[in-house]
Amino acid sequence: MSKGKVLVTGAGGFIGHHLVKYLKKKGYWVRGVDIKNPEFEETAADDFKLLDLCEFQNCQEACSDVEEVYQLAADMGGIGYITSYHAVVLRNNALINLHMLEASRKAGVKNYLYTSSACIYPMYLQKDPKVKMLKEEDAYPADAEPGYGWEKLFTELACQYYTEDYGFRTHSVRFHNIFGPLGTYEGGREKSPAALCRKIALAEDGDEIEVWGDGLQTRSFCYIDDCVEGLYKLIQSDYLQPLNLGQDRLITVDELVDIIAKIAGKKIVKKHDLTKPQGVRGRNSDNTKLRQILKWEPEISLEEGLKITYKWIKSQVRKP
Ligand SMILES: NC(=O)c1ccc[n+]([C@@H]2O[C@H](COP(=O)([O-])OP(=O)(O)OC[C@H]3O[C@@H](n4cnc5c(N)ncnc54)[C@H](O)[C@@H]3O)[C@@H](O)[C@H]2O)c1
């Protein structure tokens, strides 16, 4: 018997596609919505609709007859993309998010999960590669990343207001660099782990690859299976404030290159390009609250996750 009907928006994208598979395994009836089909694999959704969620009527159609909504649809990409298109990214995402909130509330949805980002954290706290870990309450006084980050923060607030004013249950999760197979690895929207896996898969032993920035910028990275597990646990919980979801192991981008090169069994020379965007200097997730609220935290190691991701990207780029 079905556990209930849920909607996953952005189901043609990286995290949404994995989440649909996860929820199907759990026994849910799942509707997926996106402006595109999943790129690398058939969807597992019971019903998949191609709809532009910038339009309110399309959000109403997407939300009809479901009890829970996972709102993942967003116009987004890696650092190259989100730093180049502030206006269009902000407009598209604000339209999607405001319309999805209102359509879900009106449709009588019981539980709503919004996917925010570590990009909401103040730039002034992320100027040092040895960054202090970012706690949820560090978000204010706000100084979010231009465009994409400010819109995410605005929507977190919108979710909070909907909960306060209408008693509509909303959860917001702040992702810290999610990676894994079946995600974009080329074309300009890819994130650093996927881009580096692609470059190393295409390189010969001893080759040079281009690394954006000086390689000393730091991040933490969380594997996709942990991400979808965390989303599910959060929507089950009674916690209705923004919560971090990521790993708290901080590494430099150069170290990330070294780990992937080791997995690939190749000697790789790094050529740093200082003209390319590199984002904030350092960013890490403080998981104190995550552990407290969900009694859980991401457990798949970076090496383990990268092994699977590298193998998949290599199989894609080396296709005859
Ligand atoms: N991947 C990460 O590391 C990360 C980090 C922080 C936040 N997030 C957030 O998590 C969510 C999912 O991210 P992802 O990595 O799977 O990205 P993704 O780009 O793979 O997926 C987003 C999906 O939204 C769809 N979309 C865009 N505009 C739409 C529209 N108008 N109507 C319907 N669908 C539309 C896209 O086609 C895409 O398939 C996003 O909200 C993103 O901002 C992701």
The ligand as an SDF file (V2000), in Angstrom:
LIG
                    3D

 44 48  0  0  0  0  0  0  0  0999 V2000
   23.6990   20.5560   -5.4960 N   0  0  0  0  0  0  0  0  0  0  0  0
   24.0860   21.3340   -4.5020 C   0  0  0  0  0  0  0  0  0  0  0  0
   25.2160   21.2300   -4.0180 O   0  0  0  0  0  0  0  0  0  0  0  0
   23.1490   22.3580   -3.9250 C   0  0  0  0  0  0  0  0  0  0  0  0
   23.6680   23.2440   -2.9700 C   0  0  0  0  0  0  0  0  0  0  0  0
   22.8060   24.1890   -2.4060 C   0  0  0  0  0  0  0  0  0  0  0  0
   21.4680   24.2210   -2.7720 C   0  0  0  0  0  0  0  0  0  0  0  0
   21.0000   23.3590   -3.7210 N   0  0  0  0  0  0  0  0  0  0  0  0
   19.5640   23.4430   -4.0660 C   0  0  0  0  0  0  0  0  0  0  0  0
   19.0110   22.1440   -4.1730 O   0  0  0  0  0  0  0  0  0  0  0  0
   18.0180   22.1090   -5.2100 C   0  0  0  0  0  0  0  0  0  0  0  0
   18.3340   21.0210   -6.2100 C   0  0  0  0  0  0  0  0  0  0  0  0
   19.6340   21.2320   -6.7360 O   0  0  0  0  0  0  0  0  0  0  0  0
   20.3330   20.2890   -7.8220 P   0  0  0  0  0  0  0  0  0  0  0  0
   21.7660   20.2250   -7.4930 O   0  0  0  0  0  0  0  0  0  0  0  0
   19.5740   19.0360   -7.9970 O   0  0  0  0  0  0  0  0  0  0  0  0
   20.1970   21.2110   -9.1120 O   0  0  0  0  0  0  0  0  0  0  0  0
   19.7050   20.8580  -10.5910 P   0  0  0  0  0  0  0  0  0  0  0  0
   19.9870   22.0710  -11.4190 O   0  0  0  0  0  0  0  0  0  0  0  0
   20.2700   19.5680  -11.0430 O   0  0  0  0  0  0  0  0  0  0  0  0
   18.1290   20.6850  -10.3930 O   0  0  0  0  0  0  0  0  0  0  0  0
   17.2340   21.7550  -10.3930 C   0  0  0  0  0  0  0  0  0  0  0  0
   16.1260   21.4230  -11.3640 C   0  0  0  0  0  0  0  0  0  0  0  0
   15.1590   22.4850  -11.3700 O   0  0  0  0  0  0  0  0  0  0  0  0
   14.6570   22.5790  -12.6730 C   0  0  0  0  0  0  0  0  0  0  0  0
   14.0280   23.8660  -12.9650 N   0  0  0  0  0  0  0  0  0  0  0  0
   14.6370   25.0550  -13.2050 C   0  0  0  0  0  0  0  0  0  0  0  0
   13.7370   25.9980  -13.5050 N   0  0  0  0  0  0  0  0  0  0  0  0
   12.5120   25.3990  -13.4620 C   0  0  0  0  0  0  0  0  0  0  0  0
   11.1980   25.8540  -13.7010 C   0  0  0  0  0  0  0  0  0  0  0  0
   10.9480   27.1170  -14.0560 N   0  0  0  0  0  0  0  0  0  0  0  0
   10.1770   24.9740  -13.5650 N   0  0  0  0  0  0  0  0  0  0  0  0
   10.4150   23.6760  -13.2190 C   0  0  0  0  0  0  0  0  0  0  0  0
   11.6480   23.1910  -12.9750 N   0  0  0  0  0  0  0  0  0  0  0  0
   12.7010   24.0380  -13.1070 C   0  0  0  0  0  0  0  0  0  0  0  0
   15.8630   22.3720  -13.5640 C   0  0  0  0  0  0  0  0  0  0  0  0
   15.4890   22.0040  -14.8940 O   0  0  0  0  0  0  0  0  0  0  0  0
   16.6190   21.2920  -12.8190 C   0  0  0  0  0  0  0  0  0  0  0  0
   16.3360   20.0070  -13.3390 O   0  0  0  0  0  0  0  0  0  0  0  0
   17.9990   23.5130   -5.8070 C   0  0  0  0  0  0  0  0  0  0  0  0
   17.0000   24.2720   -5.1850 O   0  0  0  0  0  0  0  0  0  0  0  0
   19.3490   24.0760   -5.4370 C   0  0  0  0  0  0  0  0  0  0  0  0
   19.3470   25.4830   -5.3770 O   0  0  0  0  0  0  0  0  0  0  0  0
   21.8160   22.4350   -4.3050 C   0  0  0  0  0  0  0  0  0  0  0  0
  1  2  1  0
  2  3  2  0
  2  4  1  0
  4  5  1  0
  4 44  2  0
  5  6  2  0
  6  7  1  0
  7  8  2  0
  8  9  1  0
  8 44  1  0
  9 10  1  0
  9 42  1  0
 10 11  1  0
 11 12  1  0
 11 40  1  0
 12 13  1  0
 13 14  1  0
 14 15  2  0
 14 16  1  0
 14 17  1  0
 17 18  1  0
 18 19  2  0
 18 20  1  0
 18 21  1  0
 21 22  1  0
 22 23  1  0
 23 24  1  0
 23 38  1  0
 24 25  1  0
 25 26  1  0
 25 36  1  0
 26 27  1  0
 26 35  1  0
 27 28  2  0
 28 29  1  0
 29 30  1  0
 29 35  2  0
 30 31  1  0
 30 32  2  0
 32 33  1  0
 33 34  2  0
 34 35  1  0
 36 37  1  0
 36 38  1  0
 38 39  1  0
 40 41  1  0
 40 42  1  0
 42 43  1  0
M  CHG  2   8   1  16  -1
M  END
$$$$
